[in-house]
Amino acid sequence: MPESFPGMRFFTRKLVKPEDLNASRSLFGGTLLSWIDEEAAIYVMCQLGKQNIVTKFMSEIDFVSTAREGDIVEIGMETVSFGTSSITIRCLVRNKFTKETIIKIDRIVFVHIDDNGRPNPHGITEPAN
Ligand SMILES: CC(C)(COP(=O)(O)OP(=O)(O)OC[C@H]1O[C@@H](n2cnc3c(N)ncnc32)[C@H](O)[C@@H]1OP(=O)(O)O)[C@@H](O)C(=O)NCCC(=O)NCCS
């Protein structure tokens, strides 16, 4: 039974192509993590309205099921909480059509930084649309 995530926003879809596969002919984990890192950064920039952010922390990554060549996967993001300089989000990637979960990451923390690379308050407390 697919999981339900009412607060999660699925903006980006990806087609699994031959160059995205591992030796077992399923989606390479590194490729998926790269997609997630970019999508998460874009999501956070939009939430904070600021571009100078860095990835600080990723919690346990659960590879729940695989994806195969030709599958379309969708990448979901949801804000968990706002800190002073940080924002915590969570991520879920699932098969676009079957809704089967492919990967889950419960916490990804980004930090807003100043020009010297030090944490800088972002001043945001409410999710953006
Ligand atoms: C991000 C960075 C500037 C933070 O510096 P720092 O000295 O750890 O900063 P602080 O201890 O003041 O913490 C800053 C914020 O991050 C949060 N934080 C720090 N370590 C954390 C961790 N392990 N898990 C979750 N949050 C963390 C703090 O709670 C704080 O949040 P708040 O301001 O909302 O209260 C610094 O660690 C850094 O530059 N890291 C490299 C980032 C990078 O290059 N990322 C690219 C991926 S390789």
The ligand as a Gaussian input file, in Angstrom:
#p B3LYP/6-31G(d) Opt

LIG

0 1
 C       27.173000      24.697000       7.782000
 C       28.251000      25.286000       8.680000
 C       28.526000      26.725000       8.284000
 C       27.660000      25.275000      10.090000
 O       28.673000      25.664000      10.952000
 P       28.573000      25.255000      12.500000
 O       29.766000      25.789000      13.171000
 O       28.218000      23.825000      12.627000
 O       27.330000      26.134000      12.941000
 P       26.483000      26.064000      14.260000
 O       26.968000      25.048000      15.231000
 O       26.374000      27.501000      14.707000
 O       25.060000      25.578000      13.731000
 C       24.372000      26.299000      12.748000
 C       23.011000      25.683000      12.602000
 O       23.159000      24.356000      12.088000
 C       22.532000      23.433000      12.963000
 N       23.352000      22.227000      13.032000
 C       24.679000      22.174000      13.239000
 N       25.083000      20.900000      13.231000
 C       23.989000      20.148000      12.982000
 C       23.758000      18.755000      12.838000
 N       24.750000      17.854000      12.948000
 N       22.519000      18.332000      12.598000
 C       21.495000      19.213000      12.483000
 N       21.654000      20.553000      12.593000
 C       22.889000      21.005000      12.850000
 C       22.493000      24.114000      14.320000
 O       21.455000      23.589000      15.129000
 C       22.250000      25.547000      13.912000
 O       20.895000      25.733000      13.597000
 P       20.076000      27.070000      14.034000
 O       20.905000      28.269000      13.648000
 O       18.819000      27.016000      13.241000
 O       19.851000      26.988000      15.500000
 C       29.563000      24.461000       8.635000
 O       29.387000      23.244000       9.336000
 C       29.972000      24.143000       7.208000
 O       30.409000      25.014000       6.473000
 N       29.836000      22.868000       6.796000
 C       30.118000      22.457000       5.432000
 C       28.848000      22.593000       4.579000
 C       29.076000      22.142000       3.170000
 O       30.084000      22.417000       2.567000
 N       28.089000      21.450000       2.635000
 C       28.147000      20.954000       1.289000
 C       28.011000      19.490000       1.275000
 S       29.552000      18.664000       1.245000

